[in-house]
Amino acid sequence: MSAPDATASPSPETSRRIPMGVPGLDAVMAGGLPRGRTTLVAGTSGSGKTVLGLQFLWADGQGEPGVLVTFEERAEDLFANMRGFAWGSAAWRDARLAVVDATAEEDVVEAGGFDFGGLRARIENAVRTTGARRLVIDAMDAAYSQFSDAGAVRRELARTVRHLRQLEVTTLITAERPEEYGPIARHGVEEFLVDNVVLLRNVLEGSTRRRTVEVLKLRGFSHNKGEYPFVIDPDHGITILPLSTIESPWSAPTDLMSMGNPELDEICRGGVYRDSLMLISGATGAGKSLMCAQFLTAGIRTGERAVLFSFEESSGQIIRNAASWGMDLESPRREGRLQIISRYSERMGLEDLLVAVQSDIERHAPQRVVIDSLTALEHSTPRTALRHWLVGLATTLKTQRIGAMITTTSTEVMGLRTATGAELSTLSDVIVLLRYVEIDGQLRRALAVLKSRGTGHDPNLYEFEIRDGGMRLLEPIRGVHGILGGTSGLDLGAGSGPGEP
C-alpha cells in the first residue's frame, strides 16, 4: 500500500481528484477525493469528523473558497474550537468561508409537510455567491432528530445530494455512527445517498485510544484498503500516517559515514552508508548507549547536526553518562549542534509519538539520529502497531537521508532474544549484537556484526572492553561456540576461529 509517486505525471484519474488538505489522506485515497462527488464521513463521537471537514475546507488555503452548513453546532462555537489549529484564524474564515446555519431553534414546532427546499436554496446561493468548489455539511443526520417523519427526511436528503452534484461542488457530509465497528451511520441509510464513504474510528486499546481512518468506498476510483492510524495534532489538525513502503524519488547515497569507532568501521569495511538504519541489540549495561554516544560524537566533530531521542533517561543522565566515558555532549547541546529530547512514551499514543518525532526531525534537520531505547515502546504496544510505527519512522529517515542508530534491549542477559528486534530487523541495514559471555569463569563482553546491507563485513565475534574514552575492540574470540545463543563452551575440535582460513 505505497503512496503515489510524487515525481510521476498526473494520470487521467488523478486529474479528476481534489486534494483533501489532510496530510497522508491523499495517499490513502491513492490520489485524493473524486472531484464533484459527495462523501460521507462517519464516526463515533470524538473521532474527528468536524475537524476533518473544516480542514478539508481550509485546504488550498490561498485558493478555493468554501461553504460550511452546520446542523448541530452553531458556527461561532465551531470556530471557537478551531482557534487552536494553525489554520483556524479569523482572517481565513472571513475571507473564504460562507456559513449556512441550519441548527434548530429551541422552540421549533413541526407543522405540515417537511422539505429541504429552503435549505437547498440557501446552499445554492452561498455556493454561487462565493464561487465555492468545496462544501461541508456537518452533522446532517441531526435533521432526523428534529422531525418525526424519517421517510420524508430520507427523501429530502437524497434530493439534496442530487442537487449538490448539479452545483458541481465536492462535498463532505459528516454523520454520527453508534459504535466503532457497527452500522456505518446511525440511521442505516446515509451511506446509500453518497458516492464515497470514509470511516473514522477512536478505539480503546488497553488504557489508550487509537484513532484510525478507513476509506470504505470511492465509487469508480481506486483507493488503498484497510485502516490507517491518524492523530489530531494540537497545531495542525488531523495527520494520517499511511505507513507506506520506504520509497524515495532520490537515489540512495553511496558515501560512507563512521559509526564512531574506528575498529568497528574497519569490521564494516570502512563504515556504513550515509542513510543506514542501524539496530544495536544487547542486554542492559552491554554498551548500547556508549555506542550511541560515540556515533553522535563522530558526526558532531565533522560539523553534522544530531538529535538523540531518549524514551528512558533524562538529558542530564545522558550527558553525565557520556562524561564518564570521556565524551562531552553538553557543549554541542549548548551550541545547538545536538538536541537531546527525552519523552516517556507511556504518556503518549504511538501515533502521537511518531508525529512528534517526525516534527522534531523536520525542525532540527539532523544528519544523525539516535533512538535509545525502542524497547520502552514494546511493553504497552501491540506488535502490529509497533511494526507500523517503525515503518513510518524508517520512511522519514530514509527520505531525508539520515543515518540512525536505534537500540533495543535483550530480554536474556546472555542469549539472542530481544523485545523489539523482530519488528525492526528486516527494516535495518546494519545489525550489531552486544552480548555478555562467560569464558573460563569470567564474564566478558562480545560484539558481532550480524548484518551490513550493501557492504561486506567481518563475520568474526570480537571481545571488547569499555574504558575511558569509549569502547575498545580486542581480538576475535577463538575456539568457543554457542556464545550468541547463551550456551558458550570450548570448541575442542577446532583449531581456529570462524573467520580464520
Rosetta blueprint (number, residue, H / E / L):
1 M L
2 S L
3 A L
4 P L
5 D L
6 A L
7 T L
8 A L
9 S L
10 P L
11 S L
12 P H
13 E H
14 T H
15 S H
16 R L
17 R E
18 I E
19 P L
20 M L
21 G L
22 V L
23 P L
24 G L
25 L H
26 D H
27 A H
28 V H
29 M L
30 A L
31 G L
32 G L
33 L E
34 P E
35 R L
36 G L
37 R L
38 T E
39 T E
40 L E
41 V E
42 A E
43 G E
44 T L
45 S L
46 G L
47 S L
48 G L
49 K H
50 T H
51 V H
52 L H
53 G H
54 L H
55 Q H
56 F H
57 L H
58 W H
59 A L
60 D L
61 G L
62 Q L
63 G L
64 E L
65 P L
66 G E
67 V E
68 L E
69 V E
70 T E
71 F L
72 E L
73 E L
74 R L
75 A H
76 E H
77 D H
78 L H
79 F H
80 A H
81 N H
82 M H
83 R L
84 G L
85 F L
86 A L
87 W L
88 G L
89 S L
90 A H
91 A H
92 W H
93 R H
94 D H
95 A H
96 R H
97 L E
98 A E
99 V E
100 V E
101 D E
102 A L
103 T L
104 A L
105 E L
106 E L
107 D L
108 V L
109 V L
110 E L
111 A L
112 G L
113 G L
114 F L
115 D L
116 F L
117 G H
118 G H
119 L H
120 R H
121 A H
122 R H
123 I H
124 E H
125 N H
126 A H
127 V H
128 R H
129 T H
130 T H
131 G L
132 A L
133 R L
134 R E
135 L E
136 V E
137 I E
138 D E
139 A L
140 M H
141 D H
142 A H
143 A H
144 Y H
145 S H
146 Q H
147 F L
148 S L
149 D L
150 A H
151 G H
152 A H
153 V H
154 R H
155 R H
156 E H
157 L H
158 A H
159 R H
160 T H
161 V H
162 R H
163 H H
164 L H
165 R H
166 Q H
167 L H
168 E L
169 V L
170 T E
171 T E
172 L E
173 I E
174 T E
175 A E
176 E E
177 R L
178 P L
179 E L
180 E L
181 Y L
182 G L
183 P L
184 I L
185 A L
186 R L
187 H L
188 G L
189 V L
190 E H
191 E H
192 F H
193 L L
194 V L
195 D L
196 N E
197 V E
198 V E
199 L E
200 L E
201 R E
202 N E
203 V E
204 L E
205 E E
206 G L
207 S L
208 T E
209 R E
210 R E
211 R E
212 T E
213 V E
214 E E
215 V E
216 L E
217 K E
218 L E
219 R L
220 G L
221 F L
222 S L
223 H L
224 N L
225 K L
226 G L
227 E E
228 Y E
229 P E
230 F E
231 V E
232 I E
233 D E
234 P L
235 D L
236 H L
237 G E
238 I E
239 T E
240 I E
241 L L
242 P L
243 L L
244 S L
245 T L
246 I L
247 E L
248 S L
249 P L
250 W L
251 S L
252 A L
253 P L
254 T L
255 D L
256 L E
257 M E
258 S L
259 M L
260 G L
261 N L
262 P H
263 E H
264 L H
265 D H
266 E H
267 I H
268 C L
269 R L
270 G L
271 G L
272 V E
273 Y E
274 R L
275 D L
276 S L
277 L E
278 M E
279 L E
280 I E
281 S E
282 G E
283 A L
284 T L
285 G L
286 A L
287 G L
288 K H
289 S H
290 L H
291 M H
292 C H
293 A H
294 Q H
295 F H
296 L H
297 T H
298 A H
299 G H
300 I H
301 R H
302 T L
303 G L
304 E L
305 R L
306 A E
307 V E
308 L E
309 F E
310 S E
311 F L
312 E L
313 E L
314 S L
315 S H
316 G H
317 Q H
318 I H
319 I H
320 R H
321 N H
322 A H
323 A H
324 S H
325 W L
326 G L
327 M L
328 D L
329 L L
330 E H
331 S H
332 P H
333 R H
334 R H
335 E H
336 G L
337 R L
338 L E
339 Q E
340 I E
341 I E
342 S E
343 R L
344 Y L
345 S H
346 E H
347 R H
348 M L
349 G L
350 L H
351 E H
352 D H
353 L H
354 L H
355 V H
356 A H
357 V H
358 Q H
359 S H
360 D H
361 I H
362 E H
363 R H
364 H H
365 A L
366 P L
367 Q L
368 R E
369 V E
370 V E
371 I E
372 D E
373 S L
374 L L
375 T H
376 A H
377 L H
378 E H
379 H L
380 S L
381 T L
382 P L
383 R H
384 T H
385 A H
386 L H
387 R H
388 H H
389 W H
390 L H
391 V H
392 G H
393 L H
394 A H
395 T H
396 T H
397 L H
398 K H
399 T H
400 Q L
401 R L
402 I L
403 G E
404 A E
405 M E
406 I E
407 T E
408 T E
409 T E
410 S E
411 T L
412 E L
413 V L
414 M L
415 G L
416 L L
417 R L
418 T E
419 A L
420 T L
421 G H
422 A H
423 E H
424 L H
425 S H
426 T L
427 L L
428 S L
429 D L
430 V E
431 I E
432 V E
433 L E
434 L E
435 R E
436 Y E
437 V E
438 E E
439 I E
440 D L
441 G L
442 Q E
443 L E
444 R E
445 R E
446 A E
447 L E
448 A E
449 V E
450 L E
451 K E
452 S E
453 R L
454 G L
455 T L
456 G L
457 H L
458 D L
459 P L
460 N L
461 L L
462 Y E
463 E E
464 F E
465 E E
466 I E
467 R E
468 D L
469 G L
470 G E
471 M E
472 R E
473 L E
474 L E
475 E E
476 P E
477 I L
478 R L
479 G L
480 V E
481 H E
482 G L
483 I L
484 L L
485 G L
486 G L
487 T L
488 S L
489 G E
490 L E
491 D L
492 L L
493 G L
494 A L
495 G L
496 S L
497 G L
498 P L
499 G L
500 E L
501 P L
